[in-house]
Structure formats: structure tokens, C-alpha cells
Amino acid sequence: MNRSDSEESRSVALYWDFENLHAGLAEVKFGEGFYGRSDSRFKPQEPLIDIQAVVELAASFGPVAINRAYCNWQFFGRYRDALLQGGVELIQLFSPGASAKNGADIKLCLDATEDMSRFDHIGTIIIVGGDSDFMPVAQKIKAAGRTLVGIGTRKNTNRHWAKSCHEFRYYENLVEEVDESPAAVEGEAQNSVQPPPAPVDPAADILKRAVRLLSETKGEAWVNKGATWHMIKRLDPTFDTKDHGHASFVEMVKALDAVVEMRKGESDHQLRLR
């Protein structure tokens, strides 16, 4: 989805129906109907969501002004570090009755509508969840002239909700797939003596992530160097090129020519992943 510079300068509001996404991933991992059982649901939950992947996607649309997740957090304490790292504001919702439904979708829709009316700088609203209950708020968001992006799992996302968004991303496409097939496990066992992995260069890693996110969002391989630096600072506000042995961002890009290639653009140099 292509966006103008003026759109890119506007803020992003990210709202998570957190349990909805977690439940979808649990059903995929442990089998259909797993999360609906009380002995599975009402206990500390194993972390399944890659929070960083979703937050990084949100950052590719602009600076994230609101990052709010709705859930009954008493069973999700194992997500603590990842949620803190992602800068997520937690909204506690207790289940009011025996149905165990916490009403996250209703509270989320009300908050999104209110925030949109209060804050003119919000240009993009991202809703993480697959319920058809989000369709009415989708109409409100589009009528207000804001961009609506949805995120959900392939199996649990209502197709009508997905089509009501300006853009919809399947969660599975945001995360890197890990090969855990029996053949892969057996191969690891047969080759138990492995050379140590090469150390990760943090500067190279964040540069690759920034260029990839911008490229995917714009639908173009080449992205502006200035936009890449702004994206890096969104991904990690503490990032300083000097901490990684580079006097400036320009020098860092030149030193990492094995990661990205650079060319002259109309108003700025452009970068592309090699």
C-alpha cells in the first residue's frame, strides 16, 4: 500500500484483542477446540505471539502513538517481558459471567472510536483480531477518513472483517517460519556437533529489518535512506550508530554494503536489500 509523505508523518494507533490472537495460535498448535476447554484456558498460558513482529509492522506505517492490548491478564503473565519490550499498555478485562467472554472487542471498538475523535494526528488504526464484531467500527474508521489495517490468523479470521479493512495482514506472514518437522529434528540429532553460530551484528540486523519493513509496506524494493533511519529509530529509540562503531548513519550504511546496496534517488539516496 503506497502512502504519501504527509500520510507517513501521521501517527498510528494499535489495538490488540490479545486473547483472540493467542487463542487462534493455541488452536493451531494444540488442535481445534483446545483453547475452549476450561482446563486449557484458565491456567498460565504459554507465550505464542511474536509481539515484536506486530509492533514492527505497526511502526512501518508511522510513529506508534497508542499501543493498547485488551485481555484478562491474570493468565498471561509469561508474556510480561515481551509486552514491556514492545511498549504495550495493558487493559485488564475480567469476565463478568460464566461465559468467560471478557468483552475485549466491545471495549476495543469504543476506545478506538473515542481516540479517533479526540486525536486528529492519528492517521492509521491497526486492529489485531479476527472477529466479525469489528466490522461496525471499520465503517466508522473509514468514514472518518483514517486508514484501517487488520491483523489476524488465517484460520480464525472472519473473511468479511478482513475485506472491510483497507489492508489486512495475516499474522503467519509476519513471523519467520521455523522448520520443526521430524526430518529436521532427526537431522539435528544426527549432526549434534554443530559449529557455533556466527555472532549477530545488531547494526546489520536492525538495518535489514527497517529496509524490509519499508519495502513491504510501500510495495517497492528501493526505499529512501532518510525514511530508513526514521524507521530504525521507531524500532529502537535507543539505537546510536556510535555504539556500533559508526560515526554516522551514512557511514554505517557504507560499512554494511554486504547487507544493502545504495543508489542516488531524486531527493535522497535509496537503499535495497541484497
C-alpha positions as CSV (number, residue, x, y, z in Angstrom):
1,M,0.0,0.0,0.0
2,N,1.6,3.2,-1.1
3,R,1.4,6.3,1.1
4,S,2.4,9.9,0.6
5,D,4.9,11.7,2.9
6,S,2.1,13.6,4.6
7,E,0.4,10.3,5.5
8,E,3.6,8.8,6.8
9,S,4.0,11.7,9.2
10,R,0.7,10.9,10.9
11,S,0.5,8.6,13.9
12,V,-0.6,5.0,14.3
13,A,-3.0,3.6,16.9
14,L,-2.5,-0.2,17.6
15,Y,-5.2,-2.1,19.4
16,W,-4.9,-5.8,20.3
17,D,-7.7,-8.2,21.1
18,F,-4.9,-10.2,22.7
19,E,-6.7,-13.3,23.8
20,N,-8.3,-13.6,20.4
21,L,-4.9,-13.9,18.7
22,H,-3.4,-16.1,21.4
23,A,-6.4,-18.5,21.2
24,G,-6.1,-18.8,17.4
25,L,-2.4,-19.7,17.7
26,A,-3.2,-22.2,20.5
27,E,-5.8,-23.9,18.4
28,V,-3.3,-24.2,15.5
29,K,-0.5,-25.6,17.8
30,F,-2.5,-27.9,20.1
31,G,-5.5,-28.8,18.0
32,E,-9.0,-27.5,17.3
33,G,-11.1,-27.0,20.4
34,F,-8.0,-26.9,22.7
35,Y,-8.4,-23.3,24.0
36,G,-12.1,-23.7,24.6
37,R,-11.6,-26.2,27.3
38,S,-11.6,-24.8,30.8
39,D,-8.6,-26.9,31.8
40,S,-6.6,-25.3,29.0
41,R,-7.9,-21.8,29.2
42,F,-7.9,-21.0,32.9
43,K,-4.3,-21.5,33.6
44,P,-0.9,-19.7,32.9
45,Q,-0.6,-19.6,29.1
46,E,2.5,-20.5,27.1
47,P,3.7,-17.4,25.1
48,L,2.8,-18.0,21.4
49,I,2.5,-14.4,20.0
50,D,5.6,-12.7,18.4
51,I,4.8,-9.3,19.8
52,Q,7.8,-7.6,18.2
53,A,6.7,-8.7,14.7
54,V,3.3,-7.0,15.2
55,V,4.8,-3.8,16.7
56,E,7.4,-3.6,13.9
57,L,4.6,-3.8,11.3
58,A,2.7,-1.0,13.1
59,A,5.9,1.1,13.1
60,S,6.2,0.8,9.4
61,F,3.0,2.8,9.0
62,G,4.2,5.7,11.2
63,P,5.1,6.6,14.8
64,V,3.0,4.5,17.1
65,A,1.1,6.8,19.4
66,I,-1.2,4.3,21.0
67,N,-0.3,0.6,21.7
68,R,-3.1,-0.9,23.8
69,A,-3.9,-4.6,24.4
70,Y,-7.1,-5.9,25.9
71,C,-7.2,-9.2,27.9
72,N,-7.8,-11.0,31.2
73,W,-4.1,-10.7,32.0
74,Q,-4.2,-13.0,35.1
75,F,-3.3,-16.0,32.9
76,F,-0.8,-14.2,30.6
77,G,2.0,-13.2,32.9
78,R,4.5,-15.2,30.9
79,Y,4.2,-12.5,28.2
80,R,5.4,-9.9,30.6
81,D,8.9,-9.2,29.3
82,A,7.8,-9.2,25.6
83,L,4.9,-6.8,26.4
84,L,7.2,-4.4,28.3
85,Q,9.8,-4.6,25.5
86,G,7.0,-3.7,23.0
87,G,5.7,-0.8,25.0
88,V,2.2,-2.2,25.2
89,E,-0.4,-0.6,27.5
90,L,-2.3,-3.4,29.2
91,I,-6.1,-3.1,29.7
92,Q,-7.4,-5.6,32.3
93,L,-10.8,-7.1,31.5
94,F,-12.4,-9.6,33.9
95,S,-15.0,-12.0,32.6
96,P,-18.4,-10.8,34.1
97,G,-20.1,-14.2,33.9
98,A,-19.8,-17.9,33.4
99,S,-19.4,-17.5,29.6
100,A,-15.8,-16.4,30.2
101,K,-16.1,-13.8,27.4
102,N,-14.2,-10.7,28.6
103,G,-15.8,-8.2,26.1
104,A,-12.4,-7.1,24.7
105,D,-13.8,-6.5,21.3
106,I,-16.5,-4.1,22.6
107,K,-14.1,-2.1,24.8
108,L,-11.6,-2.0,22.0
109,C,-14.1,-0.6,19.5
110,L,-15.3,2.0,21.9
111,D,-11.8,3.2,22.7
112,A,-10.8,3.2,19.0
113,T,-13.8,5.4,18.1
114,E,-13.2,7.8,21.0
115,D,-9.4,8.1,20.3
116,M,-10.1,8.7,16.7
117,S,-12.4,11.6,17.5
118,R,-10.0,13.1,20.1
119,F,-6.7,12.8,18.2
120,D,-6.5,14.3,14.7
121,H,-2.9,13.2,14.3
122,I,-3.9,9.5,14.2
123,G,-3.9,8.5,10.5
124,T,-3.7,4.7,10.7
125,I,-5.7,2.4,13.0
126,I,-4.5,-1.2,13.4
127,I,-6.7,-3.8,14.9
128,V,-5.3,-7.2,15.9
129,G,-8.1,-9.7,15.9
130,G,-10.2,-11.7,13.6
131,D,-13.8,-11.3,14.8
132,S,-16.7,-10.1,12.6
133,D,-17.6,-7.9,15.7
134,F,-15.0,-5.4,14.4
135,M,-17.0,-4.7,11.2
136,P,-19.1,-1.8,12.6
137,V,-16.0,0.1,13.8
138,A,-14.4,-0.5,10.4
139,Q,-17.2,1.6,8.8
140,K,-16.7,4.3,11.4
141,I,-12.9,4.4,10.8
142,K,-13.2,4.6,7.0
143,A,-16.0,7.3,7.3
144,A,-13.6,9.4,9.4
145,G,-11.0,9.2,6.6
146,R,-8.5,7.1,8.5
147,T,-6.6,4.1,7.2
148,L,-7.7,0.7,8.7
149,V,-5.3,-2.2,8.9
150,G,-6.3,-5.6,10.3
151,I,-4.1,-8.4,11.6
152,G,-5.3,-11.9,12.3
153,T,-4.6,-15.6,11.9
154,R,-5.7,-17.4,8.7
155,K,-7.9,-20.0,10.4
156,N,-9.7,-17.7,12.8
157,T,-10.2,-14.5,10.8
158,N,-13.7,-13.7,9.5
159,R,-13.3,-13.0,5.8
160,H,-15.9,-10.3,5.8
161,W,-14.0,-8.4,8.5
162,A,-10.7,-8.9,6.6
163,K,-12.3,-7.4,3.4
164,S,-13.7,-4.5,5.3
165,C,-10.1,-3.2,6.0
166,H,-8.1,-1.0,3.7
167,E,-5.3,-3.6,4.2
168,F,-5.2,-6.9,6.0
169,R,-2.1,-8.8,7.1
170,Y,-2.2,-12.5,8.1
171,Y,-0.2,-13.0,11.3
172,E,1.5,-16.0,9.9
173,N,3.1,-13.9,7.2
174,L,4.7,-11.6,9.8
175,V,6.7,-14.2,11.6
176,E,9.5,-16.4,10.3
177,E,8.6,-20.0,10.0
178,V,10.8,-22.4,11.9
179,D,11.2,-25.9,10.5
180,E,10.3,-28.3,13.3
181,S,9.4,-31.3,11.1
182,P,10.5,-34.7,12.3
183,A,13.1,-34.9,9.4
184,A,14.6,-31.6,10.6
185,V,14.7,-32.8,14.2
186,E,16.3,-36.1,13.2
187,G,18.8,-34.3,11.1
188,E,19.8,-32.2,14.1
189,A,20.2,-35.3,16.2
190,Q,22.5,-36.9,13.6
191,N,24.6,-33.8,13.4
192,S,24.7,-32.9,17.1
193,V,28.2,-31.4,16.8
194,Q,27.5,-28.1,15.1
195,P,29.8,-25.1,14.7
196,P,28.8,-22.2,16.8
197,P,26.5,-19.7,15.1
198,A,28.1,-16.5,13.7
199,P,27.6,-13.6,16.1
200,V,24.7,-11.2,15.0
201,D,25.7,-7.7,14.2
202,P,22.9,-5.5,15.8
203,A,23.5,-2.7,13.4
204,A,23.2,-5.0,10.4
205,D,20.1,-6.7,11.9
206,I,18.2,-3.5,12.5
207,L,19.1,-2.1,9.1
208,K,17.8,-5.2,7.4
209,R,14.6,-5.1,9.4
210,A,14.0,-1.4,8.7
211,V,14.6,-1.7,4.9
212,R,12.4,-4.9,4.8
213,L,9.5,-3.3,6.6
214,L,9.6,-0.2,4.5
215,S,9.9,-2.2,1.3
216,E,7.0,-4.5,2.2
217,T,4.8,-1.6,3.2
218,K,5.5,0.6,0.2
219,G,5.5,-2.4,-2.3
220,E,8.8,-1.2,-3.7
221,A,12.3,-2.7,-3.3
222,W,14.1,0.7,-3.1
223,V,13.4,2.9,-0.1
224,N,14.7,6.3,0.9
225,K,17.7,6.4,3.2
226,G,16.1,9.1,5.4
227,A,13.0,7.0,5.8
228,T,15.1,4.0,6.8
229,W,16.8,6.0,9.6
230,H,13.4,7.1,10.9
231,M,12.2,3.5,10.8
232,I,15.3,2.4,12.8
233,K,14.6,4.9,15.5
234,R,10.9,3.7,15.6
235,L,12.1,0.2,16.1
236,D,14.6,1.1,18.7
237,P,14.6,4.7,20.0
238,T,17.9,4.0,21.9
239,F,19.8,3.0,18.8
240,D,23.0,5.0,18.2
241,T,25.4,4.3,15.3
242,K,28.4,5.3,17.5
243,D,27.6,2.4,19.9
244,H,28.3,0.1,16.9
245,G,31.5,1.7,15.7
246,H,30.0,4.0,13.0
247,A,30.4,7.8,13.1
248,S,27.0,8.4,11.4
249,F,24.2,6.6,9.7
250,V,25.7,7.3,6.3
251,E,29.0,5.6,7.4
252,M,27.1,2.7,8.8
253,V,25.3,2.1,5.5
254,K,28.6,2.3,3.6
255,A,30.2,-0.2,6.0
256,L,27.2,-2.6,5.6
257,D,27.3,-2.8,1.8
258,A,27.1,-6.5,2.1
259,V,23.6,-6.1,3.6
260,V,22.2,-3.3,1.4
261,E,23.0,-1.6,-1.8
262,M,22.7,2.2,-2.3
263,R,21.8,4.4,-5.3
264,K,21.0,8.0,-5.9
265,G,17.4,9.0,-5.9
266,E,15.5,12.2,-6.9
267,S,15.7,13.8,-3.4
268,D,17.6,11.2,-1.3
269,H,19.8,8.2,-1.6
270,Q,17.9,4.9,-1.8
271,L,18.6,1.5,-0.3
272,R,17.7,-2.0,-1.2
273,L,18.4,-5.3,0.5
274,R,20.9,-7.5,-1.3
